[in-house]
Amino acid sequence: MRIFYLHMSFFLCTFATNLSIMTSRILVIDSDISLSTVLCDYLDSRGYKAQRVSDGKTGLNVLSSEHFDGVLTELQGIGMNGYELLKEIRNRLPDIPLIILTTRTDREDQMRAFQLGCDDYQTKPFSMDILICRIEAIMRRIKAFEENKQRVFELNGKVFDATHQTFDGKHMSSRESDLLLMLCRQEGEVVDKHKILSALWKEDNAFTARSLGVYINHLRAFLKTADYEIIAARYKGYKLVNQNLKS
């Protein structure tokens, strides 16, 4: 076990060095106090703000109220079904890097975890060099995906350009542009308000929720000229709707 922790220390140093651009806060969900403490200590030593919780329900509550850039979680011993935890995290935060570090070695467990949306599945103990290669591959894929996402939208003849932060040639603030971009990318679907707050405000509380409401009203003023509207889904989030397509 001592050798495993030493290897884990090496992994965390390399993990933080290679991914510092992508990650600032990491949530560790594991009932193994010794292991999760090592994880957090070394992440902190490399400039991250790591936080540990010992059960899945607490993990979900923390993810709903605070912003994190990555999750490392065990599947068992966390007070709830690990697969239900994985599914719920993916539903709330579909883009967050999520790595399973577990003692479960069965092929069926691994297949199910990947089907539910984990980015990597590592059994304890594991090879540090292979783990690092897989993490770097995940981050490269995420970075490439983000860079290739659509950033220009035509809304009933009005052009929204997220790169230049303009709507119909009029300048927008960075937050207005980022918020409209999230809504445009999921046009017609409810965008979870927790996802919006975590991504744009980095905090999810009553103050930032009120601020979000103010920016939604700003965007509604822009969108009137394009016959688009933003509909609030009570307790859930917001949806961008093309009024010309409403029956």
C-alpha positions as CSV (number, residue, x, y, z in Angstrom):
1,M,0.0,0.0,0.0
2,R,2.9,2.4,0.7
3,I,4.3,1.8,-2.8
4,F,0.8,2.5,-4.2
5,Y,0.6,5.8,-2.4
6,L,4.2,6.8,-3.6
7,H,3.1,5.9,-7.2
8,M,-0.1,8.0,-6.7
9,S,2.0,10.9,-5.6
10,F,4.0,10.7,-8.8
11,F,0.8,10.5,-10.8
12,L,-0.7,13.6,-9.2
13,C,2.4,15.7,-9.8
14,T,2.4,14.8,-13.5
15,F,-1.4,15.1,-13.7
16,A,-1.3,18.6,-12.3
17,T,1.7,19.7,-14.5
18,N,0.2,18.6,-17.8
19,L,-3.4,19.7,-17.1
20,S,-3.0,22.9,-15.2
21,I,-4.5,24.9,-18.1
22,M,-7.7,22.7,-18.1
23,T,-8.2,22.1,-14.4
24,S,-8.3,24.3,-11.3
25,R,-10.7,22.5,-8.9
26,I,-11.1,18.8,-8.5
27,L,-13.6,16.9,-6.5
28,V,-12.5,13.5,-5.0
29,I,-15.3,11.1,-4.0
30,D,-13.9,8.2,-2.1
31,S,-14.5,6.7,1.4
32,D,-10.8,5.7,1.6
33,I,-9.6,8.6,3.8
34,S,-5.9,7.8,3.4
35,L,-6.1,7.6,-0.4
36,S,-8.3,10.6,-0.9
37,T,-6.2,12.7,1.5
38,V,-3.1,11.8,-0.6
39,L,-4.9,12.8,-3.7
40,C,-6.0,16.1,-2.4
41,D,-2.7,17.0,-0.7
42,Y,-0.7,16.4,-3.9
43,L,-3.2,18.2,-6.1
44,D,-3.1,21.2,-3.7
45,S,0.7,21.1,-3.8
46,R,0.6,21.6,-7.6
47,G,-1.6,24.6,-7.4
48,Y,-5.1,23.1,-7.5
49,K,-7.9,23.4,-5.0
50,A,-8.9,19.9,-4.3
51,Q,-11.8,18.8,-2.1
52,R,-12.6,15.4,-0.8
53,V,-16.0,13.9,0.2
54,S,-16.6,10.4,1.4
55,D,-20.0,9.7,-0.1
56,G,-21.9,10.1,-3.3
57,K,-24.8,12.2,-2.1
58,T,-22.5,14.7,-0.5
59,G,-20.6,14.8,-3.8
60,L,-23.7,15.6,-5.8
61,N,-24.7,18.4,-3.3
62,V,-21.2,19.9,-3.6
63,L,-21.2,19.7,-7.4
64,S,-24.6,21.4,-7.4
65,S,-23.4,24.4,-5.3
66,E,-19.8,24.8,-6.4
67,H,-17.8,24.8,-9.6
68,F,-15.4,21.9,-10.3
69,D,-13.2,21.2,-13.4
70,G,-12.9,17.4,-12.8
71,V,-14.1,14.5,-10.7
72,L,-12.3,11.5,-9.5
73,T,-14.6,8.9,-7.9
74,E,-14.8,5.4,-6.6
75,L,-17.8,3.2,-7.5
76,Q,-18.3,1.4,-4.2
77,G,-18.3,2.2,-0.5
78,I,-19.6,5.7,-1.2
79,G,-23.1,5.3,0.4
80,M,-25.0,4.9,-2.9
81,N,-24.9,3.0,-6.1
82,G,-21.8,4.2,-7.9
83,Y,-23.4,3.9,-11.3
84,E,-26.3,6.0,-10.3
85,L,-23.8,8.6,-9.1
86,L,-22.0,8.5,-12.4
87,K,-25.3,8.8,-14.3
88,E,-26.4,11.8,-12.2
89,I,-23.1,13.6,-12.6
90,R,-23.3,13.1,-16.4
91,N,-26.9,14.4,-16.5
92,R,-25.9,17.6,-14.6
93,L,-22.5,18.2,-16.0
94,P,-22.2,16.4,-19.4
95,D,-18.8,18.0,-20.2
96,I,-16.9,17.6,-17.0
97,P,-13.9,15.2,-17.1
98,L,-14.8,12.2,-15.0
99,I,-12.4,9.5,-14.0
100,I,-13.2,6.3,-12.2
101,L,-10.5,5.0,-9.7
102,T,-11.9,1.8,-8.3
103,T,-11.2,-1.7,-6.9
104,R,-13.8,-3.2,-9.2
105,T,-12.0,-5.1,-12.0
106,D,-14.8,-7.0,-13.8
107,R,-15.2,-6.3,-17.5
108,E,-18.9,-5.8,-17.1
109,D,-18.3,-3.0,-14.5
110,Q,-15.9,-1.3,-16.9
111,M,-18.3,-1.5,-19.8
112,R,-21.2,-0.2,-17.8
113,A,-19.2,2.8,-16.5
114,F,-18.1,3.8,-20.0
115,Q,-21.7,3.4,-21.3
116,L,-22.8,5.8,-18.6
117,G,-20.3,8.4,-19.6
118,C,-17.0,8.1,-17.7
119,D,-13.9,9.3,-19.5
120,D,-11.6,6.7,-18.0
121,Y,-11.7,3.7,-15.8
122,Q,-8.7,2.7,-13.7
123,T,-8.5,-0.1,-11.3
124,K,-6.4,0.1,-8.1
125,P,-3.5,-0.2,-8.1
126,F,-2.7,0.9,-11.7
127,S,0.2,1.8,-14.0
128,M,1.1,5.5,-13.6
129,D,2.6,5.9,-17.1
130,I,-0.5,4.4,-18.8
131,L,-2.8,6.4,-16.6
132,I,-1.0,9.7,-17.5
133,C,-1.2,8.9,-21.2
134,R,-4.9,8.2,-21.0
135,I,-5.6,11.5,-19.1
136,E,-3.6,13.5,-21.6
137,A,-5.5,11.8,-24.4
138,I,-8.8,12.7,-22.8
139,M,-7.8,16.4,-22.3
140,R,-6.6,16.7,-25.9
141,R,-9.9,15.3,-27.2
142,I,-11.9,17.7,-25.0
143,K,-9.8,20.6,-26.1
144,A,-10.2,19.8,-29.8
145,F,-13.9,19.3,-29.4
146,E,-14.3,22.7,-27.7
147,E,-12.2,24.4,-30.4
148,N,-14.3,22.9,-33.2
149,K,-17.7,23.7,-31.8
150,Q,-19.9,26.1,-33.7
151,R,-19.5,29.7,-32.7
152,V,-21.6,31.6,-35.4
153,F,-25.4,31.3,-35.5
154,E,-28.0,32.7,-37.8
155,L,-31.2,33.5,-35.9
156,N,-34.0,34.5,-38.4
157,G,-31.6,36.7,-40.4
158,K,-29.7,38.1,-37.4
159,V,-26.1,36.8,-37.0
160,F,-24.7,36.0,-33.6
161,D,-20.9,35.8,-33.6
162,A,-19.6,34.4,-30.3
163,T,-16.0,34.8,-31.3
164,H,-16.4,38.6,-31.9
165,Q,-19.1,38.9,-29.3
166,T,-21.6,40.6,-31.6
167,F,-25.3,40.2,-32.3
168,D,-26.6,41.7,-35.5
169,G,-23.4,43.8,-35.5
170,K,-24.0,45.1,-32.0
171,H,-21.3,44.5,-29.4
172,M,-22.2,42.2,-26.4
173,S,-20.4,41.8,-23.1
174,S,-18.4,38.6,-22.7
175,R,-20.9,37.1,-20.3
176,E,-23.8,37.9,-22.5
177,S,-22.0,36.3,-25.5
178,D,-21.0,33.2,-23.5
179,L,-24.5,32.8,-22.1
180,L,-26.2,33.1,-25.5
181,L,-23.6,30.6,-26.9
182,M,-24.7,28.0,-24.4
183,L,-28.3,28.5,-25.3
184,C,-27.8,28.5,-29.0
185,R,-25.8,25.2,-28.9
186,Q,-28.9,23.6,-27.3
187,E,-31.6,25.5,-29.1
188,G,-35.0,24.2,-28.2
189,E,-33.7,22.3,-25.1
190,V,-33.6,23.4,-21.5
191,V,-30.1,24.3,-20.4
192,D,-29.7,23.5,-16.7
193,K,-29.2,26.6,-14.7
194,H,-26.6,24.8,-12.5
195,K,-24.6,24.0,-15.6
196,I,-24.8,27.7,-16.7
197,L,-23.7,29.0,-13.3
198,S,-20.9,26.5,-12.9
199,A,-19.5,27.2,-16.4
200,L,-19.8,31.0,-16.5
201,W,-19.9,32.2,-12.9
202,K,-17.9,29.4,-11.3
203,E,-20.3,29.6,-8.4
204,D,-23.9,28.4,-7.9
205,N,-25.7,30.3,-5.2
206,A,-28.5,32.8,-4.7
207,F,-26.4,35.8,-5.7
208,T,-25.2,34.3,-8.9
209,A,-28.7,33.0,-9.7
210,R,-30.0,36.6,-9.5
211,S,-27.2,37.8,-11.7
212,L,-28.0,35.1,-14.2
213,G,-31.6,36.4,-14.3
214,V,-30.3,39.9,-15.1
215,Y,-28.3,38.7,-18.0
216,I,-31.2,36.6,-19.3
217,N,-33.2,39.8,-19.5
218,H,-30.3,41.5,-21.4
219,L,-30.4,38.8,-23.9
220,R,-34.2,38.9,-24.3
221,A,-33.8,42.5,-25.4
222,F,-31.3,41.5,-28.1
223,L,-33.4,38.6,-29.3
224,K,-36.7,40.5,-29.7
225,T,-35.4,41.7,-33.1
226,A,-34.8,38.1,-34.2
227,D,-38.2,36.7,-33.1
228,Y,-36.5,34.5,-30.6
229,E,-37.3,34.2,-26.9
230,I,-35.8,32.7,-23.8
231,I,-38.3,30.7,-21.8
232,A,-37.7,29.9,-18.1
233,A,-38.3,26.3,-17.0
234,R,-39.2,26.6,-13.4
235,Y,-36.5,25.2,-11.1
236,K,-34.6,23.8,-14.1
237,G,-33.1,26.4,-16.4
238,Y,-33.7,28.2,-19.7
239,K,-34.6,27.4,-23.2
240,L,-34.0,29.4,-26.4
241,V,-37.0,29.1,-28.7
242,N,-37.6,30.3,-32.3
243,Q,-41.0,32.0,-32.2
244,N,-41.4,31.5,-36.0
245,L,-41.4,27.8,-35.5
246,K,-44.0,27.7,-32.7
247,S,-47.3,26.1,-33.7
